[in-house]
Amino acid sequence: MNDLKRLLGYMGPYRKDMILGMLLVIIESSFEMVIPVLMSDIIDTGVAQGDVPAIMTTGLQMAACAVLALITGLLYARYAARASYGFGARIREAEYAKVQEYAFANLDHFETSSLITRMTTDVTVLQNAINGGFRPLVRGPSMLVLGIALAFFMSPELSVVFFICTPVLGAVLFLVVRHIAPMYIRLQQAMDHLNNVVQECLTAIRAVKAFVRGEYEEEKFEAVNTELMQVSRSTFRTAVLNLPAFQLTMYAACVLILWLGGTMILNGALTVGRLTSFLSYVMQVMNSLMMISNVFLLMTRSLASAHRVAQVLDERVALTSPENAVTEIPDGGIRFENVSFKYHPDAAEYALANIDLTIRPGQTVGILGGTGSAKSTLVQLIPRLYDATEGRVLVGGRDVREYDLAALRDAVGIVLQKNVLFSGTVRENLQWGDPTADDETLWAACRAACADEFLSAMPGGLDADLGQGGVNVSGGQKQRLCIARTLLKKPKILIFDDSTSAVDTATEAKIRAALRALPNVTKIIIAQRITSVMGTDQIIVLDDGRIHAVGTHRELLESDAIYQEIYHSQMKGGSGDGTADLG
């Protein structure tokens, strides 16, 4: 409940609409509750005494109450819609903004499909709780109080029936809510599983078709779809149990009142009009209790969704800028001082251990190592995508934790191992690096990344549409566009995380030549191909998260067994000492 109360704080300017809606519901209920009293007067005075003017006058009063109730109901619908959908929009905005603040460590806590469900389905549940549940939440108690009060006014003796029925209905509602609360949590988890399979399949649809795994994916989808169906069926089968229980109690109460009321009419203790009005109030009270029970069920589901949304909003951001953060990065010098790192505090082993390394400003450094040697992990510590578990990482002579995050990451251009382009044109994607870049600047970056070769042949050039995720270009073309985008940042440190793996060697050589021409930029190149790093100022060989060797191509070829093995496996036909490749 605390999660829901806290989320209601995001109502913001729509709180006024919510309050107005509440007042309108109370007014609407009041008009409706007056109608049975007027009906009693028509029967006992107008009909019994044949007083037609009284019937007409009272009938007009009833019609006026009905019209006013309709108007207030329509106004409520307007304000409730504004409040609920405005609330939902603000919650989604808050979640999305929070996710943008997340560090990589925070994103590791949530599956992508779960975040999508929390921003869509769970927020929709909360919207429905406001839009569909707010009216009965206010109307139910209002009608309950007014109905019981007016029923006592009509006949205190018959009102004893309420003291019999209400505990029965309360017990039924308690049992249903208690049983169904954990089922709503399982329902949302089943929705996560479904979204995960759908997202994974659609993202990798080309691989699915290439490997002819359509039937296998259909079976996976059928499994999670069946899970969602079974959980939904079980959940809502339990949820509707309150309806027959309430109806049974309500009709039993009506029969009991008719029996007792009929006896009182025969004894002259009650009039027909009073009994008719009393029955109307009984129906109103029972309906209000039914509304309250439905609200409880709706609230039970919304509490599960509120908790899931609150988890996203309450996630403590792992990396933040310090107070009085430094915003100027003087140069691209990098130093690792006895750095160790593990992705989770409870992990048994460090991904990186005892890293001591110095990279001077303007140097070009290559990093080699086998799969899983933590090459990507090492460079991700430089722009503070993760924080070192032990030791310090320094950029420009300062600990990276002293810098403003935005300033530090602006000074570090990193082309990640997984190339990501966004829906839109080439220009829109490149301007992620520099939103103010003109055509000349964009083409200059494309020439440096050798992207101009294919862009000039594409219809529209810079305005060519890349499609969702860059599906209209090949893997090598995507890599070159990502390199051009990063060059537009004009960073002090440039990191290529195996970013030319899909590019042919001739094109890669052109890109390397363009990078050498960049002045005062520290360049770090992670590569699988030894030709990508042979010409660098120094080469770092990583092995199982530790620095195995550091040196130039010639030094490592003479002294390091791992480097020799990599060289001879990739450079068959060479001289064996690297001489042929150094000229």
KOLFIKE-196688 format. One record per residue: residue in three letters; x, y, z of N, C-alpha, C in turn. Coordinates in pm, whole numbers, plus 50000, padded with zeros to 5 digits. Each point is the difference from the previous one (the first is absolute). Example, Ala and Ser with C-alpha at 12.3 -4.5 7.8 and 13.67 -1.06 7.14 Angstrom:
<palos>
ALA513194943150780499115011950000500905012050000/SER499655010549928500825011950006499235010950073/
</palos>
This chain:
<palos>
MET500834988050000499175012050000500875012650000/ASN501164999350068500905011550003500505003649861/ASP500244989549916500445002449863498945007849924/LEU498734996150017498915006649928499845014550048/LYS500095002050132499895013650053501105008849945/ARG501204994449994501135007949950499835003549852/LEU499514990349923499815002549857498915010449975/LEU499025000650090498965010149985500565014250010/GLY501215001150057500675013050005500365005149861/TYR500044990949901500285004149863498765005549930/MET498885000850073498795005649941500225014549958/GLY500805007350079500385013649963498815009149972/PRO500005006749884498935009549969498634993549981/TYR499994986649984498744993049979499294996750132/ARG500625004250111499374997750130498675007850011/LYS499965011949939498775008050002498874992749928/ASP500334993749885498984992549927499484988450084/MET500914993750076499614988750084499055004550111/ILE500315011350062499155005250109498635004249946/LEU499995006749884498735003849939499164987849965/GLY500684989749949499294987549969499384993950123/MET500745000350113499484994550125498755007650046/LEU500055013349993498845008150040498804997249910/LEU500244998549871498914997449906499354986550027/VAL500814990050037499444986850031499115000850124/ILE500455007450102499195001450122498675007049968/ILE500075010649917498775007149962499084990949919/GLU500584992449906499204990749919499304989750089/SER500754994450097499424990050090498875005950084/SER500185012550042498975006650082498695001549922/PHE500115004249872498805001449917499304986549983/GLU500784989549980499414986749981499324994950126/MET500585003450116499444995050126498725007350039/VAL499765011949943498765007450029498824993849925/ILE500254993749887498934994749915499104989950072/PRO500514990150077499104990750071499065007050100/VAL500485010950065499145007350094498835006249925/LEU500305005849885498945006049917499054989349947/MET500554988449967499164989049952499044995450109/SER500465000050123499154996250113498825009750013/ASP500285013049981498925009950008498984998149887/ILE500464996749881499084997749888499044988650031/ILE500564989050054499174988250027499055002550116/ASP500555005250113499175001350121499055011949995/THR500385010649928499155012049996499265001449868/GLY500795000149890499395002349870499124988649954/VAL500524987649999499254988449949498914996050098/ALA500334999050130499034995450098498815009550011/GLN500265013249988498925009850016499505005449866/GLY500554995149888499555004449868500325014549973/ASP501095005250060500395013949986500925001549878/VAL499385002949884500775000849875501015011550002/PRO499625012350043501005010850006501224996350083/ALA499774992950114501134995750085500894990249925/ILE499344990949924500784990349921500865007349897/MET499405009949929500725007449897501155008150061/THR499725006850112501035008250064501184991450047/THR499684989150070501064991250050500754993249885/GLY499244996349894500644993749883500995009349934/LEU499645013249992500935009749942501255001550088/GLN499794999450131501155000750091500934988049981/MET499394988149981500814988049975500765001249867/ALA499315005249898500655001849869501165009950010/ALA499795010850078501065010050017501214993850069/CYS499744991950103501104993150070500754990749905/ALA499244992849914500634990849905500875007549899/VAL499485011449949500765007949903501275005850064/LEU499855005250120501175005650070501034989150030/ALA499524988150036500924988750024500744996449871/LEU499285000349886500634997049870501065010449967/ILE499705012850020500955010749967501264998850085/THR499804998250131501174998750088500814987449966/GLY499314989449959500704987849960500855002149876/LEU499465007449902500775002949879501195009050030/LEU499805009850086501115008750037501084992150073/TYR499554990750089500984991650069500854992249900/ALA499334994249897500724991949902501105008249933/ARG499705012749973500995008849935501205002250091/TYR499735003750125501115002950092500784987550038/ALA499304988750012500684987550034500934995649889/ALA499565001749874500854996449887501255008649996/ARG499835013150023501165009050002500974996250111/ALA499464997050118500854996650114500744986849977/SER499284989649952500614986849988501054999549889/TYR499675005749883500964999349890501155009950018/GLY499735011150065501105009050035500934993650101/PHE499424993350098500794992750101500854989349933/GLY499404992249908500754989549931501155005749919/ALA499755011249931501065006349920501165004650088/ARG499695005850116501065004850090500804988450060/ILE499324989150029500714988250054500954994349894/ARG499514998949875500864994749894501205009249977/GLU499755013250001501115009549984501024998350112/ALA499514998450124500904998550114500824987149988/GLU499354989149959500724987349983501065001349891/TYR499605005949886500935001149888501195008850037/ALA499735011050069501095008850043500924992850098/LYS499434991950088500814992650096500914990049930/VAL499454993149900500804990149926501165007049929/GLN499785012349953501095007349935501135003150099/GLU499675000950128501035002650101500754987450040/TYR499444988449969500614987450044501424998349947/ALA500844994450082501294995249955499844985949945/PHE501054994949937499934986349948499674990150112/ALA500535002650120499754990950112498514999650035/ASN499315011449990498565000350026499234992449894/LEU500405001749874499314993249890500174984950010/ASP501074995750065500204985550019498954994050092/HIS499325008450080499004994950095498664996849933/PHE499755005949884498704998449935500174994449860/GLU499124990949962499964995949860499305010949920/THR500415001449874499415010349915498494998149989/SER499574987549983498574997249987499245003950126/SER500644998450117499355003650125499845015250010/LEU501015007449958499905014750002498885004749907/ILE499884993549884498935003749906498644997550063/THR499844988450064498724996750064499685009950111/ARG501015003950076499795009350112499605013949950/MET500465003849880499665013249947498694999849921/THR499524988349965498784999249919498874993450078/THR500064986850014498904992650062499765004350144/ASP501075001250079499825003650141499465014150016/VAL500455009249915499475013750007498545000249955/THR499654991749901498614999249955499104995050113/VAL500494990250077499244995050115499745011450099/LEU501025008250026499845011250092499025010449945/GLN500085002549868499055009149937498574995150017/ASN499814987049975498664994350012499505000550144/ALA500954998850094499605000950142499455013750031/ILE500585010449937499495013650020498715002149922/ASN500034996549871498875002849913498784991450032/GLY500254987050021498884990950025499694997950147/GLY500975002450086499804997050141499705011950087/PHE500345011949950499815011950084498525002850026/ARG499194998649896498565002750016499364990850103/PRO500154986549983499404991450104500665001550137/LEU501295004050001500685001950128499355011450079/VAL499585010649930499325011250067498514997450011/ARG499414995249890498564998049994499534989050097/GLY500804989250009499614988850086499825004150144/PRO501015005650066499825004450139498925010750016/SER499915009549901498975010550010498614993950001/MET499764991049905498684993749991499754990850120/LEU501064993750048499854991150116499545008050122/VAL500665011250027499665008250117498615006249984/LEU499775006249882498695006349978498884989849997/GLY500284988549938498974989649989499604994450135/ILE500984997050084499704994650133499275010650085/ALA500495012649989499365010650078498535001849960/LEU499725000449870498635001949953499154987650024/ALA500634988249994499274987750029499564999750147/PHE500875004450090499635001150141498865010150019/PHE500095010849921498945010050006498664994049956/MET500044991449898498794993749948499434989850099/SER500904991150048499524989450091501174994550082/PRO500135004550124501094994950085499934984950019/GLU498784994350004499864985650024500594991849885/LEU499665004049876500504992549885501515001749979/SER500555010850054501435002849979500904989950069/VAL499434991950088500804989650068500584990349898/VAL499344998849884500494990949895501435003549959/PHE500335013150002501355004149961501064994250093/PHE499664998850129500984994950097500234984949982/ILE499084993549928500174985849971500814998049872/CYS499695008049896500614998149868501425005349991/THR500245011650063501315006649983501174991450046/PRO499964993450119501134991450038500234988449902/VAL498914994449945500154989049903500765004849878/LEU499585011649947500665005549882501455003750029/GLY500265005650117501365003550038500904987850008/ALA499504989050054500784987750010500344994449862/VAL499005000349909500234995249863501075008449931/LEU499905013250012500965008949937501404997850056/PHE500134998250131501304997950062500664987349946/LEU499244989249990500554987349953500445000849854/VAL499185006749918500335001349857501285008349982/VAL500065011550066501165008949987501264993350051/ARG499894993250112501174993350058500564989349906/HIS499114993149930500444989349911500535005449867/ILE499455011349956500325004649864501215009449995/ALA500405005950111501105009749998501294994449939/PRO500504988350046501224994749937499794995649855/MET498764997149963499744995649863500205011449900/TYR499715012350041500205011349910501495002249975/ILE500854997550100501455001249981500474989749897/ARG499514987650013500364989649902499505003549860/LEU498855006849994499455003949870500935009949929/GLN500505009850073500915009849939501344993549963/GLN500464990350080501234992949967499834991749873/ALA498834994049985499714992449878499995009349879/MET499525012350018500035009949892501445003549965/ASP500885000950101501435002349975500584989149912/HIS499674987450034500544988649925499565000649854/LEU498735003349979499485000949863500725011049922/ASN500135011850061500665011149932501464996949970/ASN500644992550089501404996449981500184991449876/VAL499134990049984500094991149884499705007549871/VAL498965008550004499635007749880501135009449960/GLN500555007350097501075009449971501234992949943/GLU500384988850063501184992649956499834994749858/CYS498804994649971499744994449868500015010849893/LEU499325011450027499935010649899501365006549979/THR500805001250106501335005849987500904991249914/ALA499854986950018500874990449929499264992749888/ILE498995006649941499164993249901500814995249879/ARG501055007349963500814995849886500774987250031/ALA500504999250123500704987750041499024988350006/VAL498795002650047498984989550007499714994449861/LYS499875009149904499714995549863501214993249938/ALA501195005350028501214994249941500234985750048/PHE499674997350126500204986650056498734991549995/VAL498965005349937498724992949984499524995050136/ARG499935009350094499614996450137498625005850034/GLY499225002449897498675005750023499134991550089/GLU499994986749976499174991150080500464999850146/TYR501325000350019500535000150137499555012650074/GLU500085011649931499565012550062498505000050027/GLU499244993749910498564998950022499704991750125/GLU500794989550021499814991650119500335007850127/LYS501085008249995500345008350115498885009950030/PHE499475006249892498925009650019498754993150054/GLU499724988049948498814992750046500104997050149/ALA501234996850046500204996750141499705012150089/VAL500565011849966499785011850085498585005449982/ASN499454998449880498635004449975499024991550081/THR500284986750004499164990950079500125003250149/GLU501235003250043500225003750140499155012350036/LEU500035010349913499235012150025498514997050001/MET499554991549907498594996549993499554993050128/GLN500804990250045499624992350119500015008750126/VAL501025008550014500065008850117498845009949998/SER499705005549880498885009449987498694993350034/ARG499814987949947498754992950023499824996950148/SER501074995450063499934996850143499745012550083/THR500675011049962499865012550075498585005549993/PHE499485001249878498695006349985498864990650037/ARG500274987049997498994990550049499805002050150/THR501095002850069499895002850144499385013750023/ALA500395009849915499535013750020498485001249989/VAL499384991949913498555001549979499184992450104/LEU500664993150093499254992850103499175009450087/ASN500475012650012499275009350085498635003449942/LEU499864999249866498735003849937498844990850040/PRO500124986649983498874991650043499755000650151/ALA501075001450079499835000850145499215012650037/PHE500325011149936499295012550028498554999349952/GLN499804994249882498644999049948499144991050088/LEU500574988950045499264990950088499585007250127/THR500955007350061499705007450122498965010949975/MET500125007049887499105011049969498574995049980/TYR499854989349923498644995049975499404993550125/ALA500844993850081499524994550127499495011350090/ALA500735011350000499585011550079498685005549949/CYS499835000549867498765005049942498804991350040/VAL500204986849993498924990750039499645001950146/LEU501025001250085499785001850143499265013250028/ILE500385010749929499355013050021498554999649952/LEU499754993449885498634999149950499104992350097/TRP500574989450057499234992050096499685008150125/LEU501075006250057499795007950121499165012549970/GLY500285006749887499265012149965498544997249971/GLY499754988649932498614996449973499234997950128/THR500644993450096499364997850130499695013350069/MET500985009649991499805013150062498895007949931/ILE499864998549867498915006949927498644994650045/LEU499924986550014498734993950043499645004550142/ASN501015002650080499755004450138499825015150010/GLY500145007149886499835014549999501195007750050/ALA501164993450015501195006850052500865006149889/LEU499634997349874500825004749888499105002149879/THR500335010149918499235002349878500704993449880/VAL499234998349893500574993849878501115008849943/GLY499745013249999501015009249947501304999350078/ARG499884999250132501214999150083500774987249973/LEU499284988849983500664987249972500705000649863/THR499335006049903500605001149866501285008350005/SER499945011450071501195008550013501114992850076/PHE499584992650106501004992750079500724989849913/LEU499234992949915500624990349910500975006849904/SER499665012149955500905007449912501315003050072/TYR499895003850128501225002950075500814987450027/VAL499314988950021500704987250019500824996849875/MET499365001849883500704997349875501195009649983/GLN499805012650039501085009849990501154996350092/VAL499684996050123501044996350096500754987749952/MET499254989949952500654987949952500885002849878/ASN499495008649911500805003749884501265007650040/SER499865008450103501175007450047501044990450058/LEU499514989850073500924989950053500674992249887/MET499234997349893500564993349884501085008849935/MET499725013049991500985009349945501284999850083/ILE499825000550132501165000150089500834987349984/SER499324988649984500724987449982500795000149869/ASN499385005449893500705000849873501205009350009/VAL499835010950078501125009150020501144993150072/PHE499654991850099501044992650073500774990849907/LEU499294993349909500664991249904500895008049905/LEU499465011449956500785008649911501225005550073/MET499825003850125501115005150079501054989350025/THR499544987650018500934989050023500924998349881/ARG499405000749880500844998849879500885012349983/SER499455011850027500785012249982501155000750101/LEU499834994050117501094999750098501184992149949/ALA499724988749932501084992049940500725008249893/SER499245007049916500615008249895500735012050061/ALA499415006050104500645011550065501364996150058/HIS500074988050056501274995350057501054998449891/ARG499594994549885500944997949889500475013549943/VAL499105009649989500385013349952500925006850102/ALA499664998750128500815006250105501424994250003/GLN500134987149966501344994049994500895007249899/VAL499415003949886500765007449899500375013850051/LEU499025006850062500235013750047500915000550123/ASP499964989450081500784999950124501394994049983/GLU500284994549881501324994349976501075010650025/ARG500924996850087501065009750032501005000349885/VAL500145011749940500905001349885501434997450047/ALA500654990549933501314995550046501085010749983/LEU499895008249896501025010049972499365013849990/THR500515009450077499515013849994501185009650003/SER499775012149957501045010250006500165004750144/PRO501225002550044500205004950138499635014750012/GLU499895004750123499795014250022501255007649955/ASN499795012049947501115008249949500874992149902/ALA499334992949911500694991449904500855008249904/VAL501134994349960500895006349902499394998249861/THR499945010849924499364999549868500995001249884/GLU501265002550031501015001349894500984988450009/ILE500154993049889500964989049992501225005449926/PRO501145001550069501145007049939500624992849881/ASP500104986850007500614992649888499534985550004/GLY500494992249906499554986149987500904989950068/GLY500825004450095500834990550073499174990850088/ILE500394987150005499244990150077500964992250089/ARG499564997750125500834991750088499094991050084/PHE500334987250001499344990250087500944997150115/GLU499535002350123500824997650118499454988350080/ASN500614988549983499624987850073498484997749996/VAL499455000349882498554999149981499554985549995/SER498974996950077499314987149992498515002949986/PHE499304991049932498585002549975499244986849990/LYS498804999950061499074989049978498615005849984/TYR499184993349918498705005449964499014999950116/HIS500164990550090499094999350114500814998550128/PRO499635006950106500794999250124500174985850053/ASP499014991349972500074986350051500714990449905/ALA500515005049887500684991349903501234993750064/ALA500244987449965501124992750061501355005149949/GLU500065004149874501275004249940499875013849938/TYR501125006649988500055013149935500074998249848/ALA499275008549929500115000049853501335006249958/LEU500445010150074501335006149981500734999650133/ALA501294997449998500744999150126501365006549987/ASN500315008950096501345005950015500515006549871/ILE499175009049943500405006649875500775012850033/ASP501255000449959500835012050010500445003549859/LEU499595011849954500235003349859500015015249984/THR500915004949916500055014349970499965002049849/ILE499115008749955499905003549858500175015149991/ARG501035004449930500295014349992499035007049905/PRO499785012950020499115007449909500494999149856/GLY499064997449908500334999349859500544986749954/GLN500234990750091500504986849961498934991849929/THR500454990749918499104990249940500364986450059/VAL499014993650063500244987550073499094989249945/GLY500574988349979499224988449958499804990550115/ILE498864993450004499724990050105499634987049932/LEU500734989550033499744986649946499704990650115/GLY499344989349970499704989850101498944990649950/GLY499934988450058499004990249960498615004050044/THR499014992549953498625002550040499864998350151/GLY499375009850065499814999350144501185005050080/SER500955006649934501175005150073499745013850062/ALA498775005249987499555012650063500535012349930/LYS500194999249869500465011849925498955011250004/SER498744996349971498935010150001499795005650141/THR500094991550098499825004450140501035010550036/LEU501244998149954501085009350032499685014149948/VAL499605001149874499775013349943498715006250050/GLN499054992050046498755005750051500185007150133/LEU501134997650067500285007250124500465014249974/ILE500505002849878500555013349971498915010749998/PRO498874998049927498935010250005499024997850115/ARG500364991750096499164997050117498664993849961/LEU500044990849906498814992049975499834990350117/TYR501114996050058500044993050129501075006750085/ASP499904998450131501045004850092500914988550041/ALA501265003050014500944989850048499614995550141/THR500094987050024499704994750133501125003550097/GLU501244999149952501175003850080500935008249912/GLY500805008550063500955008049925499365012349939/ARG500765006849912499535012449939500275000049850/VAL499085006349928500205002849858500115015149986/LEU501095004749941500225014449985499985003949853/VAL499355011149972500005006049866500425014550015/GLY500985004149920500505013850013500575002950137/GLY500524989850069500625001750131499045000050117/ARG498694998549976499014999850108499234986950000/ASP499574996050120499134988450013498705002749923/VAL499584990249921498795002049919498785002850087/ARG500054996250128498875002350089499895014650044/GLU501015008049965499965014350032499325008149891/TYR499834994049882499475007449885498474999649997/ASP499455010349937498594999749963499844989149894/LEU499004991350019499854988549910499835004349855/ALA499145009949976499755004549863501285005549937/ALA500775007750077501245005849947501024989049968/LEU500124990350090500954989049979499634992049875/ARG498724996649988499594991749887500025007749868/ASP499855013350007500165008149880501455000049952/ALA500924998550096501425000249965500514986249954/VAL499174989950019500384986349961499054995249892/GLY500534997749882499184994349892500234985049995/ILE498944992450014500154985450003499064993749898/VAL500574991849914499204992349906499894986050060/LEU498824996850052499824987550072500074988049906/GLN500234988450060500124987749922498734997249921/LYS498855002850062498734998349931499605013449941/ASN500005000849868499705012549932498505002750004/VAL499645012250042498595003650014499715012449918/LEU499054998749908499465011449928498515001150032/PHE499465011949981498615002350037499155002349875/SER498704998150018499095002649890500145014649956/GLY500005002249871500155013649948500995000449887/THR500445012049966500925001949888501454998850047/VAL500914999349901501434999950031500385012750075/ARG499475011449953500325012950063499595000050147/GLU498794995450030499505000050138500864991250089/ASN500504988949947500874991250079501375006250021/LEU500575006049895501325006050014499995011850095/GLN498895007550002499935011950086499874996650148/TRP499944987250035500164996250140501395004350048/GLY500984999649910501355004150036500135015050011/ASP499315007549913500045014550004498695005349941/PRO499045003950085498695004449951500085012249908/THR501095007750007500105012349919500804997949872/ALA500464988049973500874997449885499275002849869/ASP500675007449909499425002449868500414988749904/ASP499545000949876500274989449903501504997949978/GLU500755010849992501444998849975500694992450113/THR499625003150123500594993150116499604985350001/LEU498744997349968499544986149997500734992049894/TRP500165005749882500704992749893501484998050035/ALA500615009650069501404998550040500164988150095/ALA499064998750096500054988550092499754987149925/CYS499095000249904499714987949921501224995949916/ARG500735010049946501214996849923501054993750089/ALA500165005250123500984994450092499664985650037/ALA498694997050007499564986450036499754991449876/CYS500335005549880499774992849874498534996649978/ALA499105008150060498574997749981499495007249875/ASP500815009749951499575007349880499924991149878/GLU500774988850002500044991049885498634994449965/PHE499234996250103498674994449973498905010650013/LEU500265010450081498975010250017499735007649870/SER501075002549924499835007449875499174992349899/ALA499944986850017499224991749907498574997650050/MET499725003750124498664997950056499065011249958/PRO498774996849963499035010549966499765009250120/GLY500265012749981499795009550110501265003550075/GLY501064991949986501255003050069499825000950150/LEU500285011850057499865001950144498554999150047/ASP499085001949908498584999350035499394986549970/ALA500844990149969499504986449976499464994250130/ASP498914992849991499384994250120500674986750033/LEU500414998550125500714987950043499054988850043/GLY498735003150022499084989850050500224997650148/GLN499184991650058500084997450144501304992950034/GLY500815006250085501264993950042501044999349890/GLY499815007649891500994999949891499934987649914/VAL498794994649979499864987449925500295001849851/ASN500055012549952500225002349858501475000849961/VAL500904997650096501434999849969500614987250054/SER501154996249943500664987650042500755002050131/GLY500554989150052500745000950126501225009049990/GLY500764998849891501175008549982499635014549983/GLN498935002649925499545013749981499525006050132/LYS499324991850080499535004550131501195003850088/GLN501074991949997501195003050080500605013349958/ARG500095002549870500625012449952499175012250038/LEU498684998749996499145011150042500175002850150/CYS500144989450079500215001850144501345006850028/ILE501024996649921501315006550015499895014849964/ALA499325003049888499825014049959499245007950107/ARG498984993850059499225006650105500895003450119/THR500884990950036500885002350115501065010649969/LEU500505000249877501005010049962499435014250009/LEU498695001249976499355013250005500005005950141/LYS500184991650101500065005250138501275007950026/LYS501034997649914501325006250020500504997350143/PRO500084987250037500374996750139501505000950024/LYS500375000450126501424999550037500514985750006/ILE499054990650023500344985750003499054992949904/LEU500574991849913499214992949900500214985050020/ILE498914992850024500094985650028499234992349894/PHE500684990849937499354991049903500004986050058/ASP498824995350036499884986750061499664989849891/ASP501054995149934499844990249891499015005549896/SER500195012849965499015007149920500234999049850/THR501034992849959500254998349856500004985249962/SER499364991850083500024985549975499274996149873/ALA499015008349958499224996849880500485007749878/VAL501175006750014500545008149891501184992749938/ASP500135000749868501124993249933501315006950037/THR501114993049981501315004950046500425012849930/ALA499675001249872500375012249927499295012250057/THR498694998650026499235011050059500485002950141/GLU500334989550074500505002050137501305007849998/ALA500864997349902501265007349990499765014849974/LYS499015003149917499655014049974499505006950127/ILE499184992850078499475005650125501145002550098/ARG500944990650009501145001750090500835012249959/ALA500185001949869500775011549951499305013150038/ALA498665000049990499255012150037500115002750150/LEU500024989450079500115001750146501375005450039/ARG501054995649928501355004950031500115015149977/ALA499155005049913500065014449968499305008550106/LEU499304993850095499315007750104501005004650103/PRO500185013050020500995005050097499474999850143/ASN500894997550095499705001250143498814991550044/VAL499804988749936498924990950037500614986750041/THR499704995650120500454986850045499094989549939/LYS500614990249935499214989949929500274986150058/ILE498914993150032500104986350051499244991049903/ILE500704989949948499404991349900499994985650053/ILE498804995050025499844985950036499754992349871/ALA500734989549978499864992949872500294985250018/GLN499464992249908500334985849992501114997849897/ARG500055009049898501014998749895501275007150042/ILE501104993349991501275005850044500435011649911/THR499554999749873500345010949908499385013250045/SER498964999450079499335012250046500815007650104/VAL500944993150067500725006450111501525000049982/MET500474994149890501454999049982500695013549998/GLY499355010249946500645013149987499775009350116/THR499414995150111499725008750116501275002550082/ASP499935010250086501165003650082500324989250103/GLN498954993750053500224988650089498804990749992/ILE500274987450027498964989649994499904993750137/ILE498744998750047499744993750130499394986349973/VAL500594989650056499474986549985499314996250131/LEU498704997749993499234996050118499784985049999/ASP500054994150117499734985750013499244997650130/ASP498744995649988499164996850115499915011750098/GLY499795012149945499795011650085501245006050060/ARG501174995949957501265005350050500885004549883/ILE500865009650025500945004349896501114989649991/HIS500104993849885501034989749980501305006249951/ALA499875009849910501215006349946499655013649941/VAL500985009150000499855013249938501285002949922/GLY499855004849877501175003249920499615003549858/THR501015002849917499745002449859499874986749928/HIS499615000949873499854987849920501304992049999/ARG501135006849973501284993049992500384994050135/GLU499835007750108500384994950133499214987750039/LEU498685000449976499164988750037500274987949912/LEU500295002649873500284988949909501284992850039/GLU500885007250064501274993950042499894992950134/SER499085004950088500054995250139498744993450054/ASP498835002249937498754995350062499414988249924/ALA499774989150070499534987649937498575001549946/ILE499145006550076498605001549955499955008549873/TYR500765011049997500005008649882500584992649880/GLN501044992250024500604992249891498994990149942/GLU499254993850089499004990349955498915006849916/ILE499545011750047498985007449924500565004149864/TYR501235004950000500625004849877500154988849898/HIS500564988950042500264989149905498714993449953/SER498945000250084498734994149957499295008649896/GLN500265013350005499325009149907500865004249882/MET501314998950012500905005349898500794989049932/LYS499364989449966500674988949931500635005249871/GLY501244995949975500705004849881500895011850030/GLY499925005550126500865011150039501404995050026/SER500885008950031501414996450022500244993350132/GLY499005000850090500154993950132500515009550103/ASP500675010749957500455009750099499315013549987/GLY499055000349907499235012349984500685010449915/THR501204997049949500745010149924499265004349875/ALA499424990249933499315002949874498835009550020/ASP499485000550125498805008050025500325013450064/LEU501275002450026500335012450070500445011149905/GLY500334996249878500495010249907498875007549951/
</palos>
